[in-house]
Amino acid sequence: MQKSSCAEDRYIDWVEDAAKGKREAFGRLYEQFSAAMYNVCVRMVSEKNLAEDILQESFITAFNNIQSLREPVKFGGWLKQITVRKCIQNTSSKYQFSELSDREEYLAYEKEENWWDGLSMSDIQRAIKDLPDGCRQIFNLYAVEDYSHRDIAELLQISESTSKSQYHRAKGLLRSKLLNVLKING
């Protein structure tokens, strides 16, 4: 069988080789996906050392179970699911989630078009990192990792309405922090 030069086919080949126990393939997969998975970990847990530990645990779990992956082309998504679950397992006892009061939820829904104009990406990333842990985790799962509130609720063993209210709280806190940055910079 001829190997394809297409990048996606190369990853498929690496996954298939890793499933056969070829050490070089494990290294290539780690090189290819570790930076992206590390970024997921840092967004989810915000502690560098814990993020590094979770990254390693995620790859160990993935590599120990790679034979169970039926579609090698889905390795990246599968690894991301493992990584997110590891992040949640390592933080679930630390975070408290609660639903917002009607007043807090109303304030979180207030809108003002283009209020973020003039903000740098580093300002936004810094503000996200400063969110309370539970809010940050839900914000990242929903807004960055593209999980639904139903999926988040299932992962975190909370209600869907708690996920939604924590997300709206995070948005309100972000808006508040970022508007302060604009005032300081403006």
Accessible surface in RSA format (square Angstrom, percent):
REM  Atomic radii and reference values for relative SASA: ProtOr
REM  Chains: A
REM  Algorithm: Lee & Richards
REM  Probe-radius: 1.40
REM  Slices: 20
REM RES _ NUM      All-atoms   Total-Side   Main-Chain    Non-polar    All polar
REM                ABS   REL    ABS   REL    ABS   REL    ABS   REL    ABS   REL
RES MET A   1   215.76 111.7 133.26  88.2  82.50 196.4 110.75  94.2 105.01 139.1
RES GLN A   2   166.89  93.3 138.75 101.4  28.15  67.0  53.11 113.0 113.79  86.3
RES LYS A   3   127.74  62.3 109.07  66.9  18.67  44.5  85.88  77.3  41.87  44.6
RES SER A   4    48.54  41.0  28.55  38.1  19.99  46.0  28.11  59.9  20.43  28.6
RES SER A   5   112.33  94.9  82.86 110.6  29.47  67.9  57.30 122.0  55.02  77.1
RES CYS A   6    68.62  51.9  56.87  63.4  11.75  27.6  27.93  70.8  40.69  43.9
RES ALA A   7    45.72  42.0  40.44  62.4   5.28  12.0  40.44  56.9   5.28  14.0
RES GLU A   8    95.00  54.5  92.63  70.1   2.37   5.6  22.03  42.6  72.97  59.6
RES ASP A   9    48.45  33.9  48.19  48.0   0.26   0.6   8.30  19.5  40.15  40.0
RES ARG A  10    95.86  40.3  95.37  48.6   0.49   1.2  35.94  49.1  59.92  36.3
RES TYR A  11    51.39  24.0  51.39  29.2   0.00   0.0  36.45  27.4  14.94  18.4
RES ILE A  12    35.66  20.3  35.66  26.6   0.00   0.0  35.66  25.7   0.00   0.0
RES ASP A  13    16.76  11.7  16.51  16.4   0.25   0.6   5.57  13.1  11.19  11.2
RES TRP A  14    28.09  11.3  28.09  13.6   0.00   0.0  24.64  13.1   3.46   5.6
RES VAL A  15     2.64   1.7   2.64   2.4   0.00   0.0   2.64   2.3   0.00   0.0
RES GLU A  16    66.36  38.1  63.09  47.7   3.27   7.8  22.70  43.9  43.65  35.6
RES ASP A  17    24.77  17.4  24.77  24.7   0.00   0.0   0.58   1.4  24.19  24.1
RES ALA A  18     0.17   0.2   0.00   0.0   0.17   0.4   0.00   0.0   0.17   0.5
RES ALA A  19    34.57  31.8  21.78  33.6  12.79  29.1  21.93  30.9  12.64  33.5
RES LYS A  20   149.76  73.1 111.79  68.6  37.97  90.4  77.68  69.9  72.09  76.8
RES GLY A  21    44.34  54.7   0.00   N/A  44.34  54.7  25.58  70.2  18.76  42.0
RES LYS A  22   108.67  53.0 102.47  62.9   6.20  14.8  67.28  60.6  41.38  44.1
RES ARG A  23   207.09  87.0 195.92  99.9  11.17  26.6  72.75  99.4 134.35  81.4
RES GLU A  24   113.53  65.2  99.25  75.1  14.27  34.0  53.96 104.4  59.57  48.6
RES ALA A  25     4.66   4.3   2.01   3.1   2.65   6.0   3.89   5.5   0.77   2.0
RES PHE A  26    45.78  22.9  45.23  28.0   0.55   1.4  45.77  27.8   0.01   0.0
RES GLY A  27    35.47  43.7   0.00   N/A  35.47  43.7  33.82  92.8   1.65   3.7
RES ARG A  28   105.92  44.5 103.53  52.8   2.39   5.7  16.64  22.7  89.28  54.1
RES LEU A  29     0.00   0.0   0.00   0.0   0.00   0.0   0.00   0.0   0.00   0.0
RES TYR A  30    70.42  32.9  70.42  40.1   0.00   0.0  56.22  42.2  14.19  17.5
RES GLU A  31   143.43  82.3 120.20  90.9  23.23  55.3  42.57  82.3 100.86  82.3
RES GLN A  32    76.46  42.8  55.29  40.4  21.17  50.4   5.67  12.1  70.78  53.7
RES PHE A  33    29.97  15.0  29.87  18.5   0.10   0.3  29.97  18.2   0.00   0.0
RES SER A  34    18.59  15.7  18.29  24.4   0.30   0.7   3.18   6.8  15.41  21.6
RES ALA A  35    69.76  64.1  61.93  95.6   7.83  17.8  69.31  97.6   0.45   1.2
RES ALA A  36    52.47  48.2  43.97  67.9   8.51  19.4  48.64  68.5   3.84  10.2
RES MET A  37    11.01   5.7  11.01   7.3   0.00   0.0  11.01   9.4   0.00   0.0
RES TYR A  38    56.23  26.3  56.23  32.0   0.00   0.0  49.33  37.1   6.91   8.5
RES ASN A  39    74.83  51.6  73.66  71.2   1.18   2.8   8.29  19.9  66.55  64.3
RES VAL A  40     3.94   2.6   3.94   3.6   0.00   0.0   3.94   3.4   0.00   0.0
RES CYS A  41     0.00   0.0   0.00   0.0   0.00   0.0   0.00   0.0   0.00   0.0
RES VAL A  42    27.44  18.1  27.22  24.6   0.22   0.5  27.22  23.7   0.22   0.6
RES ARG A  43    71.31  29.9  68.86  35.1   2.44   5.8  33.41  45.7  37.90  23.0
RES MET A  44     0.00   0.0   0.00   0.0   0.00   0.0   0.00   0.0   0.00   0.0
RES VAL A  45     1.19   0.8   0.18   0.2   1.01   2.4   0.18   0.2   1.01   2.7
RES SER A  46    45.77  38.7  18.61  24.8  27.15  62.6   6.21  13.2  39.56  55.4
RES GLU A  47    82.33  47.3  77.53  58.7   4.80  11.4  37.04  71.6  45.29  37.0
RES LYS A  48   137.28  67.0 127.24  78.1  10.03  23.9  71.55  64.4  65.72  70.0
RES ASN A  49   113.43  78.2 110.60 106.9   2.83   6.8  30.09  72.4  83.34  80.5
RES LEU A  50    36.34  20.2  32.97  23.6   3.37   8.5  35.31  24.8   1.02   2.8
RES ALA A  51     0.00   0.0   0.00   0.0   0.00   0.0   0.00   0.0   0.00   0.0
RES GLU A  52    67.29  38.6  67.07  50.7   0.22   0.5  25.48  49.3  41.81  34.1
RES ASP A  53    82.06  57.5  78.87  78.5   3.19   7.6  15.03  35.4  67.04  66.9
RES ILE A  54     0.01   0.0   0.01   0.0   0.00   0.0   0.01   0.0   0.00   0.0
RES LEU A  55    10.72   6.0  10.72   7.7   0.00   0.0  10.72   7.5   0.00   0.0
RES GLN A  56    81.46  45.6  81.30  59.4   0.16   0.4  37.37  79.5  44.09  33.4
RES GLU A  57    66.36  38.1  63.82  48.3   2.54   6.0  31.95  61.8  34.41  28.1
RES SER A  58     0.00   0.0   0.00   0.0   0.00   0.0   0.00   0.0   0.00   0.0
RES PHE A  59     5.16   2.6   5.16   3.2   0.00   0.0   5.16   3.1   0.00   0.0
RES ILE A  60   104.38  59.4 101.81  75.8   2.58   6.2 104.29  75.1   0.09   0.3
RES THR A  61    37.66  26.8  34.70  35.2   2.96   7.0  28.53  38.3   9.13  13.8
RES ALA A  62     0.00   0.0   0.00   0.0   0.00   0.0   0.00   0.0   0.00   0.0
RES PHE A  63    37.56  18.8  31.93  19.8   5.63  14.6  32.05  19.4   5.51  15.8
RES ASN A  64   105.15  72.5  80.69  78.0  24.46  58.9  22.17  53.4  82.98  80.2
RES ASN A  65    66.33  45.7  63.15  61.0   3.18   7.7  12.22  29.4  54.12  52.3
RES ILE A  66     1.12   0.6   0.00   0.0   1.12   2.7   0.00   0.0   1.12   3.0
RES GLN A  67   120.53  67.4  92.49  67.6  28.04  66.8  52.86 112.5  67.66  51.3
RES SER A  68    77.57  65.6  50.69  67.6  26.88  61.9  52.54 111.9  25.03  35.1
RES LEU A  69    26.59  14.8  12.20   8.7  14.39  36.2  14.39  10.1  12.20  32.8
RES ARG A  70   224.51  94.3 191.52  97.6  32.99  78.5  72.01  98.4 152.50  92.4
RES GLU A  71    85.48  49.1  83.06  62.8   2.42   5.8  28.82  55.8  56.66  46.3
RES PRO A  72    30.88  22.5  29.26  26.7   1.62   5.9  29.26  24.2   1.62  10.1
RES VAL A  73    73.49  48.4  48.14  43.6  25.35  61.1  50.63  44.0  22.86  62.0
RES LYS A  74   114.83  56.0 109.32  67.1   5.52  13.1  71.12  64.0  43.71  46.6
RES PHE A  75     2.16   1.1   2.16   1.3   0.00   0.0   2.16   1.3   0.00   0.0
RES GLY A  76    19.85  24.5   0.00   N/A  19.85  24.5  14.87  40.8   4.98  11.2
RES GLY A  77    45.99  56.7   0.00   N/A  45.99  56.7  36.72 100.8   9.27  20.8
RES TRP A  78    48.80  19.6  44.79  21.7   4.01   9.4  25.25  13.5  23.55  38.2
RES LEU A  79     0.00   0.0   0.00   0.0   0.00   0.0   0.00   0.0   0.00   0.0
RES LYS A  80    58.27  28.4  58.27  35.8   0.00   0.0  25.79  23.2  32.48  34.6
RES GLN A  81    97.43  54.5  97.17  71.0   0.27   0.6  16.84  35.8  80.59  61.1
RES ILE A  82    22.41  12.8  20.27  15.1   2.15   5.2  22.17  16.0   0.24   0.7
RES THR A  83     0.00   0.0   0.00   0.0   0.00   0.0   0.00   0.0   0.00   0.0
RES VAL A  84     0.08   0.1   0.08   0.1   0.00   0.0   0.08   0.1   0.00   0.0
RES ARG A  85   121.57  51.0 120.46  61.4   1.11   2.6  38.02  52.0  83.55  50.6
RES LYS A  86    41.10  20.1  41.10  25.2   0.00   0.0   6.18   5.6  34.92  37.2
RES CYS A  87     0.00   0.0   0.00   0.0   0.00   0.0   0.00   0.0   0.00   0.0
RES ILE A  88     9.74   5.5   9.74   7.3   0.00   0.0   9.74   7.0   0.00   0.0
RES GLN A  89   121.80  68.1  95.62  69.9  26.18  62.3  40.48  86.2  81.32  61.7
RES ASN A  90    51.84  35.7  29.62  28.6  22.22  53.5   8.26  19.9  43.58  42.1
RES THR A  91     0.02   0.0   0.02   0.0   0.00   0.0   0.00   0.0   0.02   0.0
RES SER A  92    61.00  51.5  44.88  59.9  16.13  37.1  26.09  55.6  34.92  48.9
RES SER A  93   105.15  88.9  72.85  97.2  32.30  74.4  56.38 120.1  48.77  68.3
RES LYS A  94    99.78  48.7  69.41  42.6  30.37  72.3  65.89  59.3  33.89  36.1
RES TYR A  95    11.97   5.6   2.09   1.2   9.87  25.7   3.97   3.0   8.00   9.9
RES GLN A  96   156.69  87.6 134.38  98.2  22.30  53.1  59.84 127.4  96.85  73.5
RES PHE A  97    41.58  20.8  12.97   8.0  28.61  74.5  13.06   7.9  28.52  81.6
RES SER A  98    72.79  61.5  66.81  89.2   5.98  13.8  44.10  93.9  28.69  40.2
RES GLU A  99   102.47  58.8  78.57  59.4  23.90  56.9  23.78  46.0  78.69  64.2
RES LEU A 100    20.46  11.4   6.71   4.8  13.75  34.6   7.30   5.1  13.16  35.4
RES SER A 101    59.92  50.6  46.43  62.0  13.49  31.1  52.73 112.3   7.19  10.1
RES ASP A 102   127.85  89.6 117.31 116.8  10.54  24.9  39.61  93.2  88.23  88.0
RES ARG A 103   150.62  63.2 143.84  73.3   6.78  16.1  69.96  95.6  80.66  48.9
RES GLU A 104    85.76  49.2  81.05  61.3   4.71  11.2  32.93  63.7  52.83  43.1
RES GLU A 105    50.69  29.1  50.69  38.3   0.00   0.0   9.54  18.5  41.15  33.6
RES TYR A 106   134.08  62.6 129.18  73.5   4.90  12.8  90.65  68.1  43.42  53.5
RES LEU A 107    80.60  44.9  68.87  49.3  11.73  29.5  69.08  48.5  11.52  31.0
RES ALA A 108    12.49  11.5   2.51   3.9   9.98  22.7   4.38   6.2   8.11  21.5
RES TYR A 109   101.30  47.3  91.72  52.2   9.58  24.9  73.27  55.1  28.03  34.5
RES GLU A 110    80.77  46.4  65.76  49.8  15.01  35.7  27.56  53.3  53.21  43.4
RES LYS A 111   186.45  91.0 147.14  90.3  39.31  93.6  94.43  85.0  92.02  98.0
RES GLU A 112    99.78  57.3  90.90  68.8   8.88  21.2  34.35  66.4  65.43  53.4
RES GLU A 113   157.56  90.5 133.80 101.2  23.77  56.6  60.89 117.8  96.67  78.9
RES ASN A 114    80.96  55.8  73.20  70.7   7.76  18.7   8.25  19.8  72.72  70.3
RES TRP A 115    49.23  19.8  37.48  18.1  11.75  27.6  32.33  17.2  16.90  27.4
RES TRP A 116   124.07  49.8 121.87  59.0   2.20   5.2 100.02  53.3  24.05  39.0
RES ASP A 117    91.78  64.3  78.51  78.1  13.27  31.4  35.44  83.4  56.34  56.2
RES GLY A 118    74.54  91.9   0.00   N/A  74.54  91.9  39.09 107.3  35.45  79.4
RES LEU A 119    25.41  14.2   0.34   0.2  25.07  63.0   0.96   0.7  24.45  65.8
RES SER A 120    52.47  44.3  42.46  56.7  10.01  23.1  48.47 103.2   3.99   5.6
RES MET A 121   131.99  68.4 122.90  81.3   9.09  21.7 120.17 102.2  11.82  15.7
RES SER A 122    58.25  49.2  53.46  71.4   4.79  11.0  38.17  81.3  20.09  28.1
RES ASP A 123    18.43  12.9  16.21  16.1   2.22   5.2   0.85   2.0  17.58  17.5
RES ILE A 124    48.54  27.6  48.54  36.2   0.00   0.0  48.54  35.0   0.00   0.0
RES GLN A 125    98.61  55.1  96.70  70.7   1.91   4.5  26.61  56.6  72.00  54.6
RES ARG A 126   133.02  55.9 130.05  66.3   2.97   7.1  60.96  83.3  72.06  43.7
RES ALA A 127     6.34   5.8   2.66   4.1   3.68   8.4   5.81   8.2   0.54   1.4
RES ILE A 128    23.14  13.2  23.14  17.2   0.00   0.0  23.14  16.7   0.00   0.0
RES LYS A 129   110.65  54.0  99.89  61.3  10.76  25.6  50.28  45.3  60.37  64.3
RES ASP A 130    87.89  61.6  66.39  66.1  21.50  50.8  14.30  33.7  73.59  73.4
RES LEU A 131     4.94   2.8   0.00   0.0   4.94  12.4   0.00   0.0   4.94  13.3
RES PRO A 132    56.77  41.4  43.76  39.9  13.01  47.3  56.73  46.8   0.04   0.2
RES ASP A 133    58.12  40.7  53.45  53.2   4.67  11.0   6.95  16.4  51.17  51.0
RES GLY A 134     6.38   7.9   0.00   N/A   6.38   7.9   1.58   4.3   4.81  10.8
RES CYS A 135     0.72   0.5   0.00   0.0   0.72   1.7   0.00   0.0   0.72   0.8
RES ARG A 136     3.12   1.3   3.12   1.6   0.00   0.0   0.70   1.0   2.42   1.5
RES GLN A 137     0.67   0.4   0.67   0.5   0.00   0.0   0.00   0.0   0.67   0.5
RES ILE A 138     0.00   0.0   0.00   0.0   0.00   0.0   0.00   0.0   0.00   0.0
RES PHE A 139    21.21  10.6  21.21  13.1   0.00   0.0  21.21  12.9   0.00   0.0
RES ASN A 140     0.31   0.2   0.31   0.3   0.00   0.0   0.05   0.1   0.26   0.2
RES LEU A 141     0.00   0.0   0.00   0.0   0.00   0.0   0.00   0.0   0.00   0.0
RES TYR A 142    79.12  36.9  72.66  41.3   6.46  16.8  27.45  20.6  51.67  63.7
RES ALA A 143    50.43  46.4  13.85  21.4  36.58  83.2  20.24  28.5  30.19  80.0
RES VAL A 144    64.97  42.8  38.74  35.1  26.23  63.2  42.68  37.1  22.29  60.5
RES GLU A 145     9.54   5.5   1.83   1.4   7.71  18.4   0.16   0.3   9.37   7.7
RES ASP A 146   128.59  90.1 107.42 106.9  21.18  50.1  26.37  62.1 102.22 101.9
RES TYR A 147    36.40  17.0  30.65  17.4   5.75  15.0  30.45  22.9   5.95   7.3
RES SER A 148    51.23  43.3  43.47  58.0   7.76  17.9  45.88  97.7   5.36   7.5
RES HIS A 149    19.16  10.5  16.35  11.4   2.81   7.2  12.56  12.9   6.60   7.7
RES ARG A 150   164.90  69.2 162.66  82.9   2.24   5.3  52.20  71.3 112.71  68.3
RES ASP A 151    66.37  46.5  64.70  64.4   1.67   3.9   9.74  22.9  56.63  56.5
RES ILE A 152     0.00   0.0   0.00   0.0   0.00   0.0   0.00   0.0   0.00   0.0
RES ALA A 153    10.29   9.5   8.97  13.8   1.32   3.0   9.29  13.1   1.00   2.7
RES GLU A 154   130.19  74.7 110.69  83.7  19.50  46.4  48.18  93.2  82.01  67.0
RES LEU A 155    24.44  13.6   8.10   5.8  16.34  41.1  10.99   7.7  13.45  36.2
RES LEU A 156    16.51   9.2   1.33   1.0  15.18  38.2   3.02   2.1  13.49  36.3
RES GLN A 157   164.16  91.8 129.98  95.0  34.18  81.4  42.87  91.2 121.29  92.0
RES ILE A 158    37.86  21.5  17.36  12.9  20.50  49.4  27.81  20.0  10.04  27.3
RES SER A 159    55.00  46.5  39.30  52.4  15.70  36.2  48.88 104.1   6.11   8.6
RES GLU A 160    62.63  36.0  57.55  43.5   5.08  12.1  21.04  40.7  41.59  34.0
RES SER A 161    55.39  46.8  49.66  66.3   5.74  13.2  41.48  88.3  13.92  19.5
RES THR A 162    11.70   8.3  11.70  11.9   0.00   0.0   2.32   3.1   9.38  14.2
RES SER A 163     0.00   0.0   0.00   0.0   0.00   0.0   0.00   0.0   0.00   0.0
RES LYS A 164    87.66  42.8  87.66  53.8   0.00   0.0  38.41  34.6  49.24  52.5
RES SER A 165     3.39   2.9   3.23   4.3   0.16   0.4   3.23   6.9   0.16   0.2
RES GLN A 166     2.92   1.6   2.92   2.1   0.00   0.0   0.00   0.0   2.92   2.2
RES TYR A 167    26.22  12.2  26.22  14.9   0.00   0.0   6.18   4.6  20.05  24.7
RES HIS A 168    22.45  12.3  22.45  15.6   0.00   0.0  11.34  11.7  11.11  12.9
RES ARG A 169    84.27  35.4  80.28  40.9   3.99   9.5  13.60  18.6  70.67  42.8
RES ALA A 170     0.00   0.0   0.00   0.0   0.00   0.0   0.00   0.0   0.00   0.0
RES LYS A 171    72.69  35.5  68.71  42.2   3.98   9.5  35.30  31.8  37.39  39.8
RES GLY A 172    23.82  29.4   0.00   N/A  23.82  29.4  18.03  49.5   5.79  13.0
RES LEU A 173    56.33  31.4  54.89  39.3   1.44   3.6  55.19  38.8   1.14   3.1
RES LEU A 174    11.76   6.6  11.76   8.4   0.00   0.0  11.76   8.3   0.00   0.0
RES ARG A 175    55.11  23.1  55.11  28.1   0.00   0.0  16.26  22.2  38.85  23.5
RES SER A 176    62.27  52.6  55.42  74.0   6.85  15.8  22.50  47.9  39.77  55.7
RES LYS A 177    68.42  33.4  64.10  39.3   4.31  10.3  34.81  31.3  33.60  35.8
RES LEU A 178     6.00   3.3   6.00   4.3   0.00   0.0   6.00   4.2   0.00   0.0
RES LEU A 179    46.09  25.7  45.55  32.6   0.54   1.4  45.55  32.0   0.54   1.5
RES ASN A 180    77.54  53.5  76.90  74.3   0.64   1.5  16.38  39.4  61.16  59.1
RES VAL A 181    38.88  25.6  38.34  34.7   0.54   1.3  38.88  33.8   0.00   0.0
RES LEU A 182    41.17  22.9  36.61  26.2   4.56  11.5  36.90  25.9   4.27  11.5
RES LYS A 183   159.61  77.9 132.55  81.3  27.06  64.4  90.34  81.3  69.27  73.8
RES ILE A 184   145.72  82.9 114.50  85.3  31.22  75.2 121.44  87.4  24.28  65.9
RES ASN A 185   100.21  69.1  63.80  61.7  36.41  87.7  28.27  68.0  71.95  69.5
RES GLY A 186    98.15 121.0   0.00   N/A  98.15 121.0  52.03 142.8  46.11 103.3
END  Absolute sums over single chains surface
CHAIN  1 A    11179.8       9321.5       1858.3       5456.1       5723.8
END  Absolute sums over all chains
TOTAL         11179.8       9321.5       1858.3       5456.1       5723.8
